[in-house]
Every structure is written in structure tokens, then in C-alpha cells.
Amino acid sequence: MPGIARWIVVAAVALGTAGCGGGRAVRPLGAPPVTPLVAHVGAAANLTAYRGDVLWSRRDPRTRRWSLMLWHAGALPRRLPVAARPTAFDADAGPGVDGRPVVVFSRCARDRRPADDGWRDARGCKIMALDLTDPTARPRAVPRTGGAAGSDTTPSAWRGHLAVARTTADGRQRVVLLDRAGTRPPRRLPMPPAPASSPTTIDALDLGARVATFVARTRHGAIGVGEGWSLQVDRLDGRAAGSVSDGFESGACGFRYPDSPTADGLGVRWVELGSPCDGFETVFGRQDLARHTRDQARASGGLILGAAADGPDTYWLRGHARTRDGEVVDADCHDHGPQRCDLLRARRLPWRAVPDGASVGPEPEG
């Protein structure tokens, strides 16, 4: 779940320098449901879930290294038998070839820099898989990942198929789909348009039975200033691909940023974080490509700092922005104490239709 804290800070700077007035009114989304607390997770990032197995990365406050954690069916969270690393895991839970839950993640000769929020600077990365139903299982390398073809990160698995962000020798990333049997060459999925001078970074990726969805980032967005993002949904039958949400920093005040995508049938569920100018808001978004519907929902209290859809359930990390002298300095789950986060589960979200032509979440000023 990269980038959320950084763009809250960006918006705080804009509030102090742009001299803009009050933000546009946000349409009420309805009262959120009472959300059960699953666990106190402290320093956490990169939530993923499948069939009740909920995983996230937890940072040790002493070593500042990250471990991969698992929660299931009310049991206490436990650490998986995976070596800790200096950056949060790019882990994704999903069905293996036989439908049983597995988690896939990268293992790199050189991890990405912790200060950076992309995986393009990691090197020598291959994909590992771990069976979540066998407590004696250990991670195993996934064939045909990494090596001469490129460095593979941000994986997502679905019944033996695997989608990865593949970084080539020239530092460019593409979303690549590997088939179950290995008899077909890797398939490159459509990417959103980007300037030739600005390599695309894949910030998040999820593969489902019918679509692959990902957040692609470029250093200069087509709208506003700074970096730009596109939440893309690619149908696996090749019939359609396109952007669901375009994120950007406004040239005047505010920003919008899509995060935490989960493939959902013939569509996607995600988190939209934004600032119209004064204040911050995080909402859940949902789009169905077949029905041509778009909905949004808000959560009960705090900011959504990562989420994962698991059938009818939604798991999310609830945190709060930390301020100093009236200014927001960060909003993440990377520190213990006041910044520790909670893991919550919502059985049903209060979805409300988004009017045609409107965006999910607040709209930054132009």
C-alpha cells in the first residue's frame, strides 16, 4: 500500500502554500455499519485476503525489518515462516492450482529502497509461493519468474495463473500474465498511456478469474502537476481494458490517489484517498464493467490505510493522521504508539451510487 502517507503530506503543504479557500462539498455517503475489530496490528502495511486468510506486513520497532503475518478465523495473528526483509512485502493471497489458499511474494537479490515506494529499483527478484493450509510448508520458487526475462515483483496468483510486474533491463515495468501450464509465452497486458520520458511503475496489482487490475504511476500526470496514477482494469478475454480512476496532484490544491485494488468479478474494488483542498477523506470504491455501475462507501471513523476485499467481506486498516502544530505530518501504520493501526472487517458496506460523470471520493480543486 505505497504512497498514501506521502500524498497526505503533499496536500498539507498545498494547504499551507496555495492560499485556497474551502474545498468542494462532498456528497454524504450514508452512515457506515458497525465494524468488528479483528486485531490491533501496530506497524502494518500491504493488506491482502482470501477465504478468511488475512495477511499483512508488520515492522519490528527494534530492527525496523518487516515480517509477513497471518490471521484466520479469530486466532491470534502469527508470523509466517518467511525471512524478514527491509521493506514491506508485496504479498498477495489467492487460490492455488487446486483452489487452496496460497500467498505469493517476491524475493530479491537487492530489495527496493525503503524510502522509495516503487519496485523498479529492486533487482534479481523472483516469485515465491507458500501454501497457507499446511503449517509445515515452506516458501518455494515459482518456475519461469525472474532470471534473464527480468525482475518480477508485485505478484498475484489465481488458480495457477500468475500476474507480475516485470522490470526489464532498461528499468521499465509491464504487467505480465503467466499461464498455468507454462506452454504459452508470457502475455503482456495493456498499459495506460504514459509519456515516453516517464517510465511507469506498478504500485499495486491483483489478479482475479476474469480481470487483472493494477495501479500504474508515472512521474508526471497529464492533469495538474507532479506524479499521476491510473487504476486500470484489463479483461482477461481481451475484450476491453481501461482506466477506472485517474489520480493526480492538483495544480491549485489537493490530490486524488487510488490504492488497494481487488479484482471483483468483472470489475474492481479499491480505496480512493483524496483532498479537495482542506481536509482529507478516504472512501471505498467499486466499479462493475458489465453493469456499468460505480459506487462508493465510507468507513466508520479514521482513515482507510489499506484494504482487501474477500468475497462479501472487506478488511481494512484503520489509522489516523498525526498532526504537529496544526499541520498533518503523516498518516500511515508504520509506527507504534499513537500511530498504531487496527485491522477491521465489514460484512457489508453502505454502497451508494456515484452519479454519471462524477469521481469516487473528493474532487481536488482545478
Stockholm file with secondary structure:
# STOCKHOLM 1.0

chainA/1-366         MPGIARWIVVAAVALGTAGCGGGRAVRPLGAPPVTPLVAHVGAAANLTAYRGDVLWSRRDPRTRRWSLMLWHAGALPRRLPVAARPTAFDADAGPGVDGRPVVVFSRCARDRRPADDGWRDARGCKIMALDLTDPTARPRAVPRTGGAAGSDTTPSAWRGHLAVARTTADGRQRVVLLDRAGTRPPRRLPMPPAPASSPTTIDALDLGARVATFVARTRHGAIGVGEGWSLQVDRLDGRAAGSVSDGFESGACGFRYPDSPTADGLGVRWVELGSPCDGFETVFGRQDLARHTRDQARASGGLILGAAADGPDTYWLRGHARTRDGEVVDADCHDHGPQRCDLLRARRLPWRAVPDGASVGPEPEG
#=GR chainA/1-366 SS CCSHHHHHHHHHHHHHHSCCCCCCCCCCCCCCCCCCEEEEEESEEEEEEETTEEEEEEECTTTCCEEEEEEETTCCCEECSCCCBSSCCCCEEEECTTSCEEEEEEEEEECCCTTCCCSTTCEEEEEEEEESSCTTCCCEECTTCSGGGCEEEEEEEETTEEEEEEECTTSCEEEEEECSSSCSCCEECCCCCCCTTSCCEEEEEEECSSEEEEEEEESSCSSSEEEEEEEEEEETTSSCEEEEEEEEECSSBCEEEEEEEEECSSEEEEEEEEESSSSCEEEEEEEETTTTEEEEECCSSSEEEEEEEETTEEEEEEECCEEETTEEEECSSCSSGGGCEEEEEESSCCCEECCTTCCSSCCCBC
#=GC SS_cons         CCSHHHHHHHHHHHHHHSCCCCCCCCCCCCCCCCCCEEEEEESEEEEEEETTEEEEEEECTTTCCEEEEEEETTCCCEECSCCCBSSCCCCEEEECTTSCEEEEEEEEEECCCTTCCCSTTCEEEEEEEEESSCTTCCCEECTTCSGGGCEEEEEEEETTEEEEEEECTTSCEEEEEECSSSCSCCEECCCCCCCTTSCCEEEEEEECSSEEEEEEEESSCSSSEEEEEEEEEEETTSSCEEEEEEEEECSSBCEEEEEEEEECSSEEEEEEEEESSSSCEEEEEEEETTTTEEEEECCSSSEEEEEEEETTEEEEEEECCEEETTEEEECSSCSSGGGCEEEEEESSCCCEECCTTCCSSCCCBC
//
